[in-house]
Amino acid sequence: MSKKKPRPQVERVRKDLYEAELERLQIELVTMQRWVIETGARVVVIFEGRDAAGKGGAIKRIVQYLNPRSARVVALPTPSEQEKGQWYFQRYIEHLPTTGEIVLMDRSWYNRAGVERVMGYCTPEQYRLFLRQTPVFERMLVEDGIILIKYWFSVSDDVQEDRFRSRLDDPMRRWKLSDTDLQSITRWEDYSRAKDEMFEATDHADAPWWTIESDDKRAARLNAINHLLSRVPYEHREPEPIDIPGRPASDSYERPARDRFQYVPDHAHTLG
């Protein structure tokens, strides 16, 4: 009986290089957002890919220092019965950005071409209609001035399985393992065929797909942010100067006695 070949180790970007470049890119993201706000641009970034491909980690690093008033993450749950009766794109439209806003979609209308297609949650007719309508829908968004960027995070089967297993004993990430997630292992080739069909129908000049190799999460995050910055035609704009005023002299204000208020117990200082 032949032994199973050992899995090749993923060569990761060195941590010190990763952290330094991530900081530089995140500063650029803040600059880019300032341009979006001041010019009234509208940006939609779609994150798709295999389960455990690292989409959420990339999104987290992108929004980490952005102003949440003009940058939103959209991760919609399973559609309600009312939403199931709507035009398929309808519930996504209401989450599109207004002027000066960035929307990051952690999965999107492409659910229909992925999990819904593979798991049988939509009919063949609904699927074919989706493939016909999507390029038209996306061209409408682009023609209206929306900057639409689509990313596919690609992960190998071995790395995906390793990431699933790492979640089993992690109480903070255990919720990421659902039956549908686990079926992405047993139905790997079905998802591969669905992805190929989706790309064939929806990879068009107005909104092309951009693939990010994500076996190395650090590299994937840096590559995603760097490319995103290159796809938004922002200009460097210096923020308005701010002078922090001096604190005025006290005007006989007396703070009420502390025992009049309820304070949160000091748990932090009970730690050894």
N, C-alpha and C positions, 0 to 999 in steps of 0.2 A: 504494500500500500504506500503510495507516494505521499511524502509530507507536503503540507500546505506551504506555499512560498511565503516567506515573511513579507509583510507590507513595507513598501519603501517609506522612509522617513521624509516628511515634508520639510524642505529647507525654508526656514522662516527668516523674515527680515529681523535683524538684530534689534533687541528691545530699545537700546539707546538711540539707534538711528530712527526707529519707528516713532518714538515719543517726540524727538526733536522735529521731525518732518510733520507729524500730526499737528503739533503746536503751530508751526508755520502755516499749514493749510487751513487750520481753524481760524487763524487771524484773517486769512484771505476770505474765508466764508463770511466773516463779520463785515468785511469791506464790501463784498458782493451784495450782502443783504442791504447795506446802506444804499447802494445804487438802486436796488430793486424798489425800496421804499420811496426814494426821492424821485425816481422816474415813473413810478406807477406800473412797473413791469409785472407780469404774472408768470409764475414758474410752476410747472407740475413735473415732479420726478417720480417715475414708477419703478418700484423694486419688486422684481419677480425672480423665481428660481426654485430650486429644490428645497425641501424642508431641511433645516439645519445648514443651509448654505451661507449663513452669515449676514442676511439682509438686515435683521434687527440691530446687530452690532454696528453696521455701517451707518444706519439711520441715526442711532444714538450718538455717534461721534459727530455727525453732521450738525445736528440740532443742539449739541451740548452747550454752546455759547451764543446761539442765535436768540434774538428777541422773540419770545413766544407769542407776542401780540401780532406778529406778521410772518410767523413760520409755524405750520401745523403738520402733525403726523396724522394721517387717516388710515385706520386699520379697522375696517368694517366687520361686524359679526355676520353670522348666517342671516340671510334675508328673512324678514318676517313674512307672514302670509299676505299682508297687504303689498309688500314690496315684490313678492313673487308674481303678483298680478299686474305689475307695472311694466312699461317698456324696460328692457334689461338695463340700459345705460342710465335710467332715470335717477336711481339713488346715488349714483356716482356724480352726476352733474351738480347736485346741490353742494357737493364738497369741493368743487373747483375754486380756484383762488379769485379773489377780487383784486383790484389794483394795489400794487405794492405788497403782494403776498406770495409766499412760497409754500407749496403743498407737497409733502412727501407721502406717497402712497405705499404703505406696507401691504403689498398685494393690491390688486385693482380689478378692473373689469376683465382682466385676463384670467380670473378664476374660471370663467366659462370654458376657456380653451385648455385648462389644466385639470384641476381637481374635479370640476363638474363633468368634464368630458370623460375622464378616466373612471371615476366612481359611479357614473351613470346618474348624476344629479340633474342632468338636462337631457332633452330628447335629441336624437340626431338632427332633426329639423332645426331646433333651437341652436345647436352648435354650428350648423352650416350657415344659418342666418347671421350668427355672430361673426363668423369669418368674413362674410361679405360686407357687413355694416361697419366693422371696426376701422378699416382704412378710411372710409368716408367720414366717420365720426371724428377720427383723429385729424384729418385734413381740415375739418370745420374748426376745430380748436386752434390749429396752427394758423389758419387764415384769419382768425379773429385776433391774432397777436399773442396767443399763449405760447410760451417756450415749453415744449414737451420733450422730455428726455426719458428713455426707457432702458432700464438695466436688467440683464439676466445674470444672476449669480450662479456660476457653474461649480459644482462640487463633485468629486469622485465618489463612487459607491463606498469604498473603504473608509474614507474620511467621514462621510455622512454617518455610517454605522458607528464609528468611534464616537462621534459627537452625540448620537442618540444614547449610547451606553454611558457616557459621562453624565448624562442628565438623570439617570436612574437613582443615584444616591445623592443628588444635589437638591435639597429642599427648596431652593430658590428658583430652580429651573425645571422641577419635576412637572409643572403645569404645561410645559411645552410638548410633552409627550401625549398625543392623543391617538386613538385607533387609526384615524386617517393619516397621521404622521407616520405611524409604523407601517402602514400599507404602502408607503412610498418606497420601502425596501423590497417587499414582495412583488410590487408592480413596477419595478424600476424601468423595465423596457417599455411598458405601456406609457409611462410618463415621458420617456425619451421620444417615442413616436408622436405623442401629443405635442411635445415641444417643437419637434421638427415641422409638423403640420402648421403649427401656430406661426413659426418664423416664416414659413413659405408664404403664408397669406397676409401677414401683418408687418413684415419688414420692408417698409416703403420709404422713399426718399424724404418725405415730409416728417416722418417719425421713425427713424431706423432703430433697430435693436443694437445695444452695445453689450457684449458679453464680458463678464469679469470673472477670471479664474480665482476661486476662493478657497482652495485647500489651505492656503496660508492666509489666515484672517487679517493679520497685520497688513500684508501686501494688498489684500482686497480693499481694505478701508482706505489706504493711501491712494490706490489707483482710482477708486470711485470718486473720492473728493477732488483729486487733481483733475480728473476728466470732467466732472460736473462744473468746476470753475472754468474750464476751457470752453464749455458749451453755452455759458451765459456771457453775453457781450458787455460785461460790466466795465466801468471805468473807476479808477481810484479816486475817491472823494474824501478829502480831509474833513473830519467832524468839526462842527462849530466849536470855537474855543469856549471853555467854561471856567468861570472864576468862582471858586468856592468862597462864600462870604464868611467873614469873621463872626463868631458868636457874640451877640450883644451882651452887655452887662446885665446881671440879674436885676429883676424889677420886683424885689421882695416876695418872689414866689417861694412857697414852702411846700415841699412834697408831703402828701398824707402819710401817716404812720404805716409801716409795712404790714402790721398785723391786721389791717383792714382788708387785705387782699389775699386771695388764694394763689399759692405758688405751686408749680409742678415740683414734685419731689426730686431731689438731686441724686438721681440714680448714678450718674456718671462718676461721682466721687466715692461711690461705694465699691467700685471695681478695684481689685488688687493691682 
